Amino acid sequence: MAPPLARIRRGLLAALVTAAVALPVAGAAGPAEVPAPAPPPTAPLTAGTPAELTASLDARYADRRAALRAAEQTADAYGARRRAAALHAMAEPGRRFLAFDGRDGGRSAEVVGDLARADQIAVLVPGVDTNLDHYARFRAGALALQDTLRHDTGGDRTGGDRSAVVAWLGYRTPATASAASLTPGRAEQAAPALTATVAELHRIRPTARITLLCHSYGSVVCARAAAGTPAAAIVLYGSPGTGHDDVAALHTRATVWAGRAAGDWVARVPHVRIPLPSPARSGSELGFGADPTGPAFGARRFAAGDGGHSDYLAPGSVPLRNLARIVEGREPADA
């Protein structure tokens, strides 16, 4: 008879395979998406002096604010009160969105800080359960990171004035424990949009250091977008895996970092990759393979504290301070 742990592992894998095949069909009868109008196309940003770029960015921000307000009106008319309230807050004066599209669950990219003068740009790539209805939680992490860059990095205390954080909700994130969260399908769909965003940031600020901060399922997205990215660093935290065996398989010149908090439940996720029947409706395989924090993966490790899966950007936390240091190009602290 197999040891109890082996039986549990096989049972878990069987349940995951069943979910990956069956749940997409069951989910087809779910509630309709909140409708939103198609946003107008955006003009390319003008790269030039900081003043010229600021003017171009201001025009983009104003354009996306109008799109947010139109989506708010549509959501309100539809009776989606939570969505309408979230969009109302996102459209407030002073908020800066590089991108917004309220359709298909919503896509957005918000800037915290002065992008036109930033020497360091952090792009936050979220994982499961991040959406417009709960957008404030995602933005809070971006605000905490920018505040840390400004005040808690040591040395030059004004360094954060030359930093910007982009909260990139550029794909339809999967729900926790859903079939989509167990396969790379959503990540494969998201990667081109992330690649395009990073390319645009590099075009308008070619001398800035760009860092991808990839949480949970977001690390699968970043792994798909890693090849050829102009990012200086890619940070995988709270990661279930990337779908690759090691850093070399990412085909990136960026420095790859990995960290996991001691209380993060993702440590219990089996590090497997199982081919799915063809045609696969939710991705070509189940699971994401090697643990990015394991020595065989080859990423540089950073201390991520004792928190849980959602605590990496908690104000004052060990992982938040270390993420800020990596964004600046500095070595993270040991604790």
N, C-alpha and C positions, 0 to 999 in steps of 0.2 A: 504493500500500500504506500502511496506517495506521502511524504511528510505533509503535515497540515499547511505549512507555508506554501509549498508547491501547489497543493490543491486550490488554495485561495487564489494564488497567482493565475492558474489556468482558468479558474472560474471568472476572475476579473477580466481576463483577456477575452473570454468567450462572450461576456456581457458587452464589452466594448465593440467587438465585431458585430454583434447583433444590433447594437444601437446605431453603428455607422451605416448599416444597410437598411434598417427598418425605420429609423426616426425621420429621415427626409420625407418619406411617404406620409407618415402620421402628421408631420408639421405642415403639410400642404393645405390642410383644412383650417389653419389658424386664422386669427383675425386679420383683416386687411390692413395694409400699411397706411399710416396717416398721409394723406395726399399733400403735395406741394407743387407749386408752379415751377416750370423749368427756369433756372436763373439765366439772365443774359450772359453771353460770352464775355470773357475778360480780355482786355488788351494786355499784351506783354509788358512787363515792368521795364522801365527805362533805367539801364545801368549807366552811371556817370558819377558826378560829384555827389556827396551826401545830400546836398540841397536838391539836386535833380531827382535823386532816388526817393527822397522824402516826399516830394511833390507827386511822383508816380505812385508811391505807396498810399498816400492820402486819397488819391483818386480811386485806387483799388478798394481801400477800406470803405469809402463812401458807397461805392457800387455794391459791395457785398452786404452792407448794412441795409440797403434798399431791398436786396433779395431776402434777407432775414425777415424784414417787416412784411413782405408779401407772403412769405411762408407762414408767419404768425397769423395773419388774417385768414389764410386758408385753413390752418389747423383749428382756429377758433370757430370758424363756420362749420367745420366738420364735427365739432364737439369734443375735440381732443384738448382738454383744458391743461393737462400737464405739459404737453408739447408746446402749446401756445405760450404758457408761462415761461418755459425754458427759452423759447425763441425771443420772447420779449426782453428777457434779461440779456441775452446775447447781442441784441440790437441796440443796447444802451450806448449813448455817446461816450467816446473814449475807448470802446472796445475795437479791436483791430483784427479783421479777418482777411487773410489772403485768399481764402476759398470758402464757399458755402454752396451746398446743394441739398435742399430738404427732401428730395425724392429718395425712395428705396431705403428708408430708415435714416437717411441724412449723412452728409459728408461735410467736414469743415477743417479749417486750419487757422488757428488763432495765434497771433503774435503777442507775446508779453515782453516788453522792453522796446528799445529803439533799434529796429532791424537795419535802418539805413547807416548806422554808425557802429554796428556790432563787429567786434573782433572775434568773438566766440558765439556760435549759434548751436543751441541744443534742440534737437527734434525729438519730442516725446511720441513714441508709438505705443498705443495702448493695447491691452489684451481683451479678454472676454468681458461681456456685459457693459461695455462703454458705448453709450448712445446719446442722442440729443435729449431724451427725457431726463437723463441723469448726468448731464454735461457738467454741472457745477462741480461735481466730485473730481472729474478729470482736470478741469481748469484749476482747482485748488492745488493740485500737484504742481502744475506749471508755475503758479504764483509762488509756491513754497521754494521751488528750485531757483527762480529768479531772485527772490529775497535772499536766499543763501549765497548766491553768487555775488550779491551786492554787499553783504554784511558779515559773512561767516567763513570767508576763505583764507583769512590771514594775510599777512604781507600788505599788499596794496589794497586798502579797504574800498577803493573806488572802482575796482576792476569790473564789478557788475554793471557799471554804467556803460560798459562797452560789450555787454552780453545781451543776447535775446534768446527767448525760449519760444519754440513753435509747437503748440499743442495740436498734433496732427491726427485728426479723426477722419482719415481718408479712405476708410473701408467699412463695410458692414461687419462689425465684430460678432463672433459667435456667442451664444449663451453658454454659461457654465454647464458642463456635463452633457451638452448637446452633441449630436453627431458631427456638426461642423467644427466643434472645438477639438475633435479627436483626429481630424484629417487636415491636410495642407490646402484643401480647395480654396478657402477664403484667402489664405495667404498668397496663393498663386494669382488670384484675381487682384489683390491689393498691391503687389510688388511694383507693377509698372507706374502706378500713381505715386508711390513713395519715391521711386527713382526719379520721376519727373519733378517732384517737389524739391528734392535735394539738388538736382541739376539747376533748377531755377535759382535756388539760394546761392549756389556756387557762382552762377553767372552774374548775379547782381552784387555779390560780395566775394569776389574771387580770392581775396587774401584772408578771409575769415576762416577760423578753425571750426569745422562742422562735426558734431558728435550725434550719433543716433542712440537714443536711450530706449531700449526695447523691453517692455514688460510682458511677462506671461506669453500668451499667444502672439503678442507683438514681436517676440523674438523670432518666431517662425516667418513673419512678414519680412523682418529685416534680413534674415538669412537669404530669402529669395531675392532681395534687392541689393545684396552686398556686392556682387560682382561689378566692378567698374565704378562703384560709387566714389565720389570725391571726398567722402567723409574721412576724417582723420582717425576716428575711433567709433567702434560699435560696441555697445554695452548691453549684455544679455542678463536680465535679472528676473528672478521668479520664473525661470524658463522651464517648460516641460521638455525641452529639446528643440532642435532646429530643423530636423529632417536630414541632417548631414552628420557624418561620422566624426569630423574634426574640422579645425579652423582652415586647413588647407583646402578643404572641399568648398569653402565659401568663395574662393577665388577673389579675395580682396586684399588690397594693400593697407587697409585700415588696421589699427591695433584692436584686437578683439578682447574685451573684458567680460568676466562672468562673476556673478555673485548670487548667493541665496541666503535668506535669513533663516535663522535656526528654527523659527516657528512657522515656516511656510509649508503649507500642506502639499505643495507641488513636489516636495521631496519624495512623496509616496507614489507618484505617478510612475508606472512601469516604463522603462526606457527601451521600447521595442518599436519595430517598423514591420508591419504585416501587410502584404499585398492584398488588395480588395478585389472582389470579382469584377470583371469587365462587362459592360461599361460601368465604371464607378460613378455613382451619383453625387458623392460628397468628397471626392479626392481620390487619388490613386492608391493610397495606402493608409493604414491605421497606425497612429503613434508617430513619435518624432525622434526616436533613436537616442543617440548618445547624450549623456548628461553634460551640458556645457561647463559645469563646475568640476567635472572629473578630470584627472591629470591627463588621460588619453586624448581628450578633446583638444587640449593645447591652448586654451584661452588663458589670459592673465587673470588671476583671482583678486577680488577686492572684498574687504570685510563688509558684511551686510547686516550686522546686528542680530538681535533676537526677536524681531517682530514677525508679523504674519504676512500673508500674501499681498495684502493691500497697504502695507505700512512703509514701503520703500521711500516714499516721498513725504513722510510725516515730518512736520517741522521739528528741527533740532535733532533728528535721528542720525545714527551712524551712517546708514546707507545714503541718506540725502547729502550729507557733507562729503562723502566719498564720490558720489556722482558729480557734485559740483567741482570737485578737484579734477576729476577726469575731463570734464568739459573744458576746464582751463588749461589742460595739458600738464597737470601736476600729478605726482604720485599720490594715490589714495593713502589714508592713514591705516594703521594696523587695526585700530579699534575706534 
